[in-house]
């Protein structure tokens, strides 16, 4: 999994750097509140191409101020046999779900 923390107090979050990570199997970033809409927009625009699809979870960072959010993105694939979305497994079919 690619875990990246883009931005800090001394270096601002870089939305273009985040966009370059799209295509990885898993991405976890800490995003400033004011840039969260743009992060989600870029992720959804990327998914719209249909080559890579992600499940996306957004959680507040563990601070009481709600100034930053954690965005966790995990690649998923559609499984015709199961008729649903399953975690991406490189080079093999996902295990059957019961």
C-alpha positions as CSV (number, residue, x, y, z in Angstrom):
1,X,0.0,0.0,0.0
2,X,1.2,3.5,-0.8
3,X,0.9,5.6,2.4
4,X,1.7,9.2,1.7
5,X,1.3,12.2,3.9
6,X,1.3,15.1,1.5
7,X,1.7,18.4,3.2
8,X,2.7,19.5,6.6
9,X,2.8,22.7,8.5
10,X,6.1,23.6,6.8
11,X,5.0,22.4,3.3
12,X,1.5,22.8,1.9
13,X,-0.5,19.9,0.6
14,X,0.1,19.4,-3.2
15,X,-3.0,18.3,-5.1
16,X,-1.0,17.6,-8.2
17,X,1.3,15.3,-6.2
18,X,-1.8,13.5,-4.9
19,X,-3.1,13.1,-8.5
20,X,0.2,11.4,-9.5
21,X,-0.5,8.7,-7.0
22,X,-3.8,7.7,-8.6
23,X,-3.3,4.3,-10.2
24,X,-1.6,2.8,-7.1
25,X,-3.3,-0.2,-5.5
26,X,-3.9,1.6,-2.2
27,X,-3.5,5.3,-1.2
28,X,-3.8,6.9,2.2
29,X,-3.4,10.7,2.4
30,X,-4.0,13.4,5.0
31,X,-5.8,16.2,3.3
32,X,-6.5,19.8,4.6
33,X,-10.2,20.5,4.9
34,X,-10.2,23.2,2.2
35,X,-8.7,20.8,-0.4
36,X,-10.9,17.8,0.4
37,X,-13.5,18.6,-2.3
38,X,-10.8,18.8,-5.0
39,X,-9.2,15.6,-3.8
40,X,-12.5,13.8,-4.1
41,X,-13.2,15.4,-7.5
42,X,-9.9,14.3,-8.9
43,X,-10.3,10.8,-7.5
44,X,-13.8,10.5,-9.1
45,X,-12.6,12.0,-12.4
46,X,-9.9,9.3,-12.4
47,X,-12.4,6.5,-11.6
48,X,-14.7,7.8,-14.4
49,X,-12.1,6.6,-17.0
50,X,-13.1,3.0,-15.8
51,X,-9.6,1.6,-15.8
52,X,-9.1,1.7,-12.1
53,X,-11.9,1.8,-9.6
54,X,-11.5,2.6,-5.9
55,X,-13.5,2.3,-2.7
56,X,-13.0,5.6,-0.9
57,X,-13.3,6.2,2.8
58,X,-13.0,9.7,4.3
59,X,-12.4,10.1,8.1
60,X,-11.6,13.1,10.2
61,X,-8.0,13.2,11.4
62,X,-7.5,12.3,15.1
63,X,-7.7,16.0,16.1
64,X,-10.7,17.9,17.6
65,X,-10.4,20.8,15.1
66,X,-11.5,19.0,11.9
67,X,-8.8,20.8,9.9
68,X,-7.6,17.7,8.2
69,X,-9.1,14.5,6.9
70,X,-7.7,11.1,6.1
71,X,-8.6,9.7,2.7
72,X,-8.1,6.0,2.2
73,X,-8.5,4.6,-1.3
74,X,-8.3,0.9,-2.1
75,X,-8.5,-0.4,-5.6
76,X,-11.4,-2.8,-6.4
77,X,-12.5,-4.8,-9.4
78,X,-15.8,-6.1,-10.6
79,X,-16.2,-9.9,-10.3
80,X,-18.6,-11.2,-12.9
81,X,-19.0,-14.5,-11.0
82,X,-20.0,-12.8,-7.8
83,X,-21.8,-9.9,-9.6
84,X,-20.1,-7.4,-7.4
85,X,-17.0,-5.4,-6.4
86,X,-14.2,-7.2,-4.7
87,X,-10.7,-6.2,-3.5
88,X,-8.1,-6.0,-6.3
89,X,-5.7,-8.9,-6.4
90,X,-2.9,-8.5,-8.8
91,X,-2.4,-11.4,-11.2
92,X,-5.2,-13.7,-9.8
93,X,-8.8,-14.0,-9.2
94,X,-10.1,-12.9,-5.8
95,X,-11.1,-15.6,-3.4
96,X,-14.7,-16.7,-3.6
97,X,-17.1,-14.9,-1.3
98,X,-19.7,-17.0,0.5
